[in-house]
């Protein structure tokens, strides 16, 4: 009997937690969605943050928050392990917002994502070449960066 009550209580609690997330997804309040997306991101709940940032990308396009949303979105892809898509979004971020304070970091992350996607040397080296090219491009364009030594180490490796 006690097990059954505990089981029912767990179902109710989990249903309530899901409904809060569903309310945020269906909400028309952009500030609420942005706040919750950042909250989920900071709590490392990337699977919940991803759909919110994905929706906010189009809605915030052309506004001051667009860069922040895109930055979080690129890193959400990175943390979810989708390095190819993350590299695409990091590159797009650094091209779209070249004067943003995070542009240099995103330019580095392009090469780093390809580096993480590189397979063993006996397999197809397409992503290895992309990593080397992007890291070398970073070295050439950001000569005052603190990440130069790390880039050179990654290229040599």
Secondary structure, DSSP 8 states (H G I E B T S, - for coil): -HHHHHHHHHHHHHHHHHHHHHHHHH---HHHHHHHHHHHHHTT-HHHHHHHHHHHHHHSTTSTTHHHHHHHHHHHHHHTT-HHHHHHHHHHHHHHTTTSTTHHHHHHHHHHHHHHH---TTS--HHHHHHHHHHHHHHHH-TT-TTHHHHHHHHH-
